[in-house]
Every structure is written in C-alpha cells, then in structure tokens.
Amino acid sequence: MSKNDDPLLETFKKHIEFEDGMDDSMLNDYLKAARRYVRVATDKESEQPVMMVAAILYDFRVPEGEMEKALDSMTPILLAEVFADEEIDEQSET
C-alpha cells in the first residue's frame, strides 16, 4: 500500500471480494469519486455509503442506465445520513 492509497482501500478490497493478482489500479479512483459523490449528497463522507457507491462504480465500470439506477437506489441511504445528522444536532441543542 503506497502513501497515495485511499485509507479505505484494503477494506474496500475485502468489501468487493477482490482477489490477489487482479488489477487494482482503478480502485483508488472509484473511492475518490465515491467520496465526492457522498460528500455532495450528504455534506460528509461516512464510510459505509462511500463503500457502497464505490462498489457500484466498480461493478458497472462504465456509465450506463443500470449505473444510474444503482446510484439512484442510494438516495434513501444518503437521505438517512443527512436526517440522522440533523436529528443528532437537534438533540444536542436541547
């Protein structure tokens, strides 16, 4: 693992059942894109949604209709992240 690798890289490899000897050159890019996607959607980078989005990017590898459907299916999870934060913020204010 190089110092430029994403801190989640090894966990991500386990998450997608990545096998030794396979080309992992794009995995950091998928994680970077997933972090950006989740950050824009939720204003933070929670590990589980990042892993899920990165797995979608890995599975589909090229933009197509199925990828759009898969990413759209993440909407409830991302919204739950936002609402959970708002709920915690409201509780801490009282």
ROMIKE-778799 format. One record per residue (C-alpha): residue in one letter; x, y, z. Coordinates in steps of 0.1 Angstrom, whole numbers, padded with zeros to 4 digits, always signed. Example, Ala and Ser with C-alpha at 12.3 -4.5 7.8 and 13.67 -1.06 7.14 Angstrom:
a+0123-0045+0078s+0137-0011+0071
***
This chain:
m+0000+0000+0000s+0015+0033-0010k+0011+0066+0008n-0012+0078-0020d-0037+0050-0015d-0071+0058+0000p-0073+0048+0037l-0103+0026+0028l-0085+0007+0000e-0079-0025+0019t-0113-0025+0035f-0128-0018+0000k-0109-0048-0015k-0125-0070+0012h-0159-0055+0006i-0159-0063-0031e-0141-0097-0026f-0111-0085-0046e-0087-0114-0054d-0049-0112-0052g-0034-0107-0086m-0063-0087-0100d-0055-0052-0114d-0064-0027-0086s-0052+0004-0104m-0086+0020-0106l-0098+0012-0071n-0084+0045-0056d-0102+0064-0083y-0135+0047-0075l-0131+0055-0038k-0122+0091-0047a-0153+0095-0069a-0175+0078-0043r-0162+0102-0015r-0170+0132-0037y-0205+0118-0046v-0213+0111-0009r-0199+0144+0002v-0220+0163-0023a-0251+0143-0013t-0247+0144+0025d-0221+0171+0033k-0198+0144+0049e-0180+0112+0040s-0195+0083+0060e-0176+0051+0054q-0205+0028+0046p-0221+0050+0019v-0187+0056+0004m-0180+0019+0002m-0214+0012-0013v-0211+0039-0040a-0175+0028-0048a-0188-0008-0052i-0214+0004-0077l-0187+0022-0097y-0165-0009-0096d-0194-0032-0106f-0205-0012-0136r-0172+0004-0146v-0188+0024-0174p-0216+0049-0172e-0249+0034-0184g-0285+0032-0175e-0280+0005-0149m-0254+0025-0131e-0278+0054-0129k-0305+0031-0114a-0280+0017-0089l-0268+0052-0078d-0305+0064-0076s-0311+0034-0052m-0286+0050-0028t-0308+0081-0024p-0327+0067+0007i-0294+0058+0024l-0279+0092+0017l-0310+0110+0029a-0310+0089+0061e-0274+0100+0067v-0285+0137+0064f-0316+0133+0086a-0296+0113+0112d-0272+0142+0115e-0300+0168+0117e-0316+0147+0145i-0284+0145+0164d-0278+0182+0160e-0313+0190+0173q-0309+0167+0203s-0276+0183+0212e-0292+0217+0211t-0318+0208+0238
***
